[in-house]
């Protein structure tokens, strides 16, 4: 693999790792509002939940595009990032 492909692969994998971390750290952000709050508290909680969902949706879409870009940037790649990660984890566990 050429240096250019190696750099591209590292960049794409780093981007995907960062997105996965952000999605995982924000997983607990969407919660239900506590009962008994006033109207403004409830409205603020709903707004926060919607922003968290929107952010997660955008990050997920970015990850999807990066996986596609990886396959385009590295045409000799035979698997997508997710499947390749599963293959590598499986190989580590069996060795």
N, C-alpha and C positions, 0 to 999 in steps of 0.2 A: 504494500500500500504506500502511496506517495506521501511525502510530508504534508502536502496540502490536504489530502484526504484525512490524514491522521489529525491534523489541526481542526478540520471541520467536524470530524466525529467527536473529538473532545469538547468542542464548543457546544455542539448539539446535546451531548450527554450532560454537560454541566447545566445547560439551560433547563433540560428536563428534570434533573435532580433538584434544582432550585424551585421549580414549579411544584414538584411533589412535596417538598418541605413546606412551602407556603400553603398548599392545599391541606396538608396534614395538620399544620399548626392552627389553621383557621377552621378546622372541622367542628370545634366546639362553639364557634361563634353564633351559630343559629340555634337559639333557644326560645322557649316559649316565655311570654311575658308573665311576671308574677301577678297573681290575682290581687285585686284591691287597689291597683294603681289608678291614678286619675287619668283623664283623657289624654293629656299631653305626654304622660309617661308611657302610656300604651302606644300612642302615635310614634313616639321616639323609638320605642322598642321595635315596632313594625318596620320603621325606616331602617334601623340598624340591621334587622334580619334580611331585608330586601337587598341592601348594599352588600352584605356578606354573600348572599346567593349570587348576585351579579358578579362579584369578584371571583367566586369559585367557578362560575360558568365561563368567564373570560379566560381564566387560567387553564381550565380544561380544554377549551378551544385552542389556546396557544400550544398546549402540549400535543394535541392532535396534529396541528400544522407542523410542529417540529418533527414529529415522527415521520410524517410524509416527506418533509425536507430531507431527513436523514436518508431515506430510501432514494431520493432524487440526487442528492449530493454524492452518495456512495452507491453507484449503480451496481457494483458487484456485491452489495449487501443482499443477503437472501432472506433476512427476517426483519421484522419491525423491532423497535427498541424493546417493547414490552415482552414479546416472545423470546427475543435473544436474552433478556435478563432472566426469564424463567429457565431457559436452557442452561445458562451459566450457573444459576443457583442450584439447579438439579444436579449438574455435574460436580459442584463443590460438595454437595451432601453425599454423593455416591462414592467420592474418592477418599 
